[in-house]
């Protein structure tokens, strides 16, 4: 079962590896990212950053959908990580069992798309128009969507950030 579904442009890093994985008591992490899945260096880096004892899979978005729809996943406690609202939307439209969407840091380190400029939303979210549109579609999905960098920080309603 999916315990946490998180959008974080850095995918696996200290906040995820230590704080979120412990807070949610997950035993598996699924990274759904086409770029990471196609780069051996990126895969190895993410696997090294993953917490000890937590089985980690790095898959394309399409392969992550297949994996997460496998009924055998129901017996695991899974943290799903994507690095964009567009990838999150693909998963939300293709799998069930997502309890809510947690957004961490987004848009500060990712390269800007040609011809698109990012604006600041909230304390640590930077989006261009297409990313805002994807976040609004996630909000319209009916799932609870929050911005929360660490478990110790209060959760903020993502709808208020993008209103």
N, C-alpha and C positions, 0 to 999 in steps of 0.2 A: 504494500500500500504506500502511496505517496504521502510522506509526512510533511514535506516542505517543497514548494515549487518556487524557485528564486531566479530573478533576473539580476545578473551582476556581470558587468562587462569584463571583470577579471576572472570569472569562473571560479576556480579553486585558489584560494589564498588564505591568509591567516584567519580572518574573520569567519570564513566558511569552514576551513579545516578544523579549527579549534572550537570557536564559539557556537556556530549554528549546528555542527554535527553533534556536539555534546548536548546542546539544548534540546534538540529533537530526537536524540538517541537513535540515530540512523545506523544501519549496518551496511547500506549500499549508497553509492553516489552514481548518478547517471548524468554525464555531461552531454548535452545535445547541441552540437556545434559542428557544422560542415568543415570549417577551417581547421579546427583542432583535430577532428577525426582524420583529416587527410594529411596531417603533418606529423611525422614520427617524432620530431623534436618537441613539438607542442604536446603530443601525447605523453612522452616521457616526463616532461616538465610538470604537467598536471598530475600524473601518477605519483611523482616524487612529493608534490605538495599535499596530496591526499592524506588524511589521518591514518595512522597505523590501525590495522584491524577493520578498516572499512573498505569493502570491495568496491572498486571504482571501474566504471565502464565509460569510455569516450566514444560516442557514436555520432554519425551524421543525424540530422533531424529526422530524416525518413527512417533510418534504422532504430532510432530511439523510440519512435512511434510504435514500430513493430515490437520492440523489446518491452515497452511499458504496457502494451495491450496483451502481452502474454499472461495468462491467468496465474502462472507460477510466481509472478511478481507480487501477488497478493500476500504472500507469506513473509515478504521482506519489508523493512522500514527504509524507505527510499527518499533521498534528497535529489531533486531534479534541478539542474543548473543550465540556464541558457544565458547568452550574453546580449540579447536584443529583444525588444518587444515584438518584432516581426517573427522571430523564432518561437517566442512564447505563444503567440497567436496561432501558429501552425500546430503546436502541441495541444493547446486548449481546444482547438477545433477537431482534433483527431484522437484524443484519449479521454477517458473518464477517470474520476477518482481524485481530481486535483482539489485539495481542501480549500486553498486560497492562493493568491499570488503575492509573493513578497518581493519587493523591489529594493535592491541595495544601491550601490553606486552605479551611475550610468551616464555615459556621454563625455566624461572628462578625458579619457585616454584613447578612446576609439577614434580613428581618423574620420574626418567629416566627409560626407559624400560630395562629389563634384556638384557645384552650384547650390549646395544647401548649407545654411548657417545654423548653428545650434544656439538656442536661447536657454537661459537658466530657469528651472522649475524647482521649487523647493531648495533645500540646502545643498544637495549633491546630485541633482538630476539635470542633465543638459540634453536637449532634444532638438532635432530639426522638425519640420512640418510633417514629414512622413512618419517619423517616430511618434510624434504626438498623436497622429491618426491611429497608429497601431495601439498605443496605450488606451485611447478612447474606445477602440473596439474591444480590448480586454475588459475595460470597465463595463461595457455594454453586454458582456457575456453572462453577467449575473454572478460571477465569482467575486468574492471579497478581494479587493486589491489594496495592499498597504505598502507604504514606504517605511522601512526599518533597517538601519544599517547593522545593528547588533541586537541580540536579545535583550540587552540591558536598556536600550533606547526605547522610548515610547513609540508605538506604531502610529503612523499618520495615515489618514484616509487618502488614498491616491486620487480619488475623485475630487477632493478639495484642492489638491495641488494642480490638477489640470482643468479646474473650472474657470 
